[in-house]
Amino acid sequence: VVKIIFSAVLFLTVCLVIYAITGKDVSREAYIGSFDSQEIPVGWNVVHEDGSSRVNVTLPYVINAKKGQVVTLTGKLPDDIRDGMRLPIPISSHMF
């Protein structure tokens, strides 16, 4: 009995793996974006809360700000960004 159950489970597992690899119907799948990465280093503007600003800076860029000070970073994202994509923004707080 154990051998029959094991054989049935193994057979179903193999069938599911083959279906997962060869199945082509993804029309109802959720689009989760691209896993490619793209840098956007140019064209950023930095505005400090005192009104001073830097226009068209290139990233990475060192922002001299005190802890708690509001700094606004603005820029234009590429036209090919779609829903579901992520925009990681690494920061370094080694100065605090």
VOPAGU-2260 file (C-alpha; in pm, 1 decimal, decimal comma):
REM VOPAGU-2260
SITE   aa  ch    i         X         Y         Z
SITE  VAL   A    0       0,0       0,0       0,0
SITE  VAL   A    1     284,9     240,9      87,7
SITE  LYS   A    2     454,3     168,9    -246,0
SITE  ILE   A    3     131,5     245,1    -434,1
SITE  ILE   A    4      80,8     576,0    -249,9
SITE  PHE   A    5     446,5     672,4    -300,9
SITE  SER   A    6     424,7     586,6    -671,6
SITE  ALA   A    7     104,2     790,0    -711,3
SITE  VAL   A    8     254,0    1093,8    -534,6
SITE  LEU   A    9     573,0    1066,5    -741,1
SITE  PHE   A   10     371,5    1039,2   -1063,0
SITE  LEU   A   11     159,1    1345,0    -974,7
SITE  THR   A   12     470,7    1542,0    -882,2
SITE  VAL   A   13     637,2    1461,1   -1214,0
SITE  CYS   A   14     319,1    1556,1   -1403,1
SITE  LEU   A   15     293,2    1890,6   -1221,3
SITE  VAL   A   16     659,1    1972,7   -1285,3
SITE  ILE   A   17     623,1    1892,6   -1656,0
SITE  TYR   A   18     306,6    2104,1   -1677,0
SITE  ALA   A   19     474,2    2392,9   -1493,7
SITE  ILE   A   20     771,2    2386,7   -1730,5
SITE  THR   A   21     581,6    2341,3   -2057,3
SITE  GLY   A   22     253,1    2520,5   -1983,3
SITE  LYS   A   23     214,5    2829,4   -2203,7
SITE  ASP   A   24    -115,4    2977,8   -2082,9
SITE  VAL   A   25      -8,1    3281,4   -1881,3
SITE  SER   A   26    -287,5    3511,2   -1995,5
SITE  ARG   A   27    -446,2    3518,0   -1650,7
SITE  GLU   A   28    -118,9    3556,8   -1461,1
SITE  ALA   A   29     -52,4    3883,0   -1277,4
SITE  TYR   A   30     213,4    4099,8   -1437,6
SITE  ILE   A   31     484,0    4156,5   -1177,6
SITE  GLY   A   32     722,0    4371,9   -1376,1
SITE  SER   A   33    1069,0    4316,7   -1505,1
SITE  PHE   A   34    1351,6    4170,1   -1301,7
SITE  ASP   A   35    1605,0    4370,2   -1499,8
SITE  SER   A   36    1772,6    4661,6   -1330,4
SITE  GLN   A   37    1838,4    5003,6   -1473,7
SITE  GLU   A   38    2033,4    5294,8   -1330,6
SITE  ILE   A   39    1892,0    5646,8   -1345,3
SITE  PRO   A   40    2198,1    5851,6   -1244,9
SITE  VAL   A   41    2141,2    6185,2   -1421,2
SITE  GLY   A   42    1885,3    6463,3   -1411,7
SITE  TRP   A   43    1806,0    6477,0   -1039,0
SITE  ASN   A   44    1732,3    6794,6    -841,5
SITE  VAL   A   45    1804,7    6838,5    -471,0
SITE  VAL   A   46    1610,9    7095,8    -265,4
SITE  HIS   A   47    1689,6    7161,5     102,7
SITE  GLU   A   48    1423,2    7285,6     343,2
SITE  ASP   A   49    1596,8    7625,1     363,4
SITE  GLY   A   50    1525,6    7674,3     -10,1
SITE  SER   A   51    1877,5    7613,7    -138,5
SITE  SER   A   52    1894,6    7371,3    -427,6
SITE  ARG   A   53    2116,8    7192,0    -675,2
SITE  VAL   A   54    1984,8    7127,8   -1025,4
SITE  ASN   A   55    2072,5    6837,3   -1254,8
SITE  VAL   A   56    2295,4    6644,5   -1013,8
SITE  THR   A   57    2434,6    6302,6   -1098,8
SITE  LEU   A   58    2383,5    6013,7    -858,4
SITE  PRO   A   59    2543,1    5900,6    -637,7
SITE  TYR   A   60    2549,3    6243,7    -477,8
SITE  VAL   A   61    2654,6    6343,7    -126,9
SITE  ILE   A   62    2387,1    6557,6      37,2
SITE  ASN   A   63    2514,3    6766,2     326,6
SITE  ALA   A   64    2216,6    6771,1     560,0
SITE  LYS   A   65    2173,5    6758,6     933,7
SITE  LYS   A   66    1982,8    6479,5    1102,6
SITE  GLY   A   67    1609,7    6554,9    1082,0
SITE  GLN   A   68    1646,0    6808,1     799,6
SITE  VAL   A   69    1404,9    6758,0     509,3
SITE  VAL   A   70    1572,1    6716,6     170,5
SITE  THR   A   71    1364,3    6666,6    -145,1
SITE  LEU   A   72    1506,0    6468,5    -436,5
SITE  THR   A   73    1315,0    6499,4    -764,2
SITE  GLY   A   74    1372,1    6361,3   -1111,2
SITE  LYS   A   75    1199,2    6219,4   -1417,4
SITE  LEU   A   76    1157,3    5844,9   -1431,8
SITE  PRO   A   77    1204,2    5662,2   -1764,5
SITE  ASP   A   78     899,3    5620,5   -1988,7
SITE  ASP   A   79     921,4    5239,1   -1983,1
SITE  ILE   A   80     841,6    5204,8   -1611,3
SITE  ARG   A   81     514,5    5013,8   -1561,0
SITE  ASP   A   82     292,9    4904,0   -1275,3
SITE  GLY   A   83     448,8    4640,0   -1055,1
SITE  MET   A   84     808,6    4757,9   -1096,5
SITE  ARG   A   85    1008,4    4867,6    -794,0
SITE  LEU   A   86    1234,6    5166,8    -743,8
SITE  PRO   A   87    1503,4    5088,1    -485,3
SITE  ILE   A   88    1678,6    5389,2    -335,0
SITE  PRO   A   89    1988,0    5293,2    -137,8
SITE  ILE   A   90    2096,2    5543,7     124,7
SITE  SER   A   91    2391,1    5576,6     356,9
SITE  SER   A   92    2356,4    5730,2     700,1
SITE  HIS   A   93    2719,7    5692,6     800,6
SITE  MET   A   94    2743,1    6066,1     862,1
SITE  PHE   A   95    2484,9    6061,2    1145,3
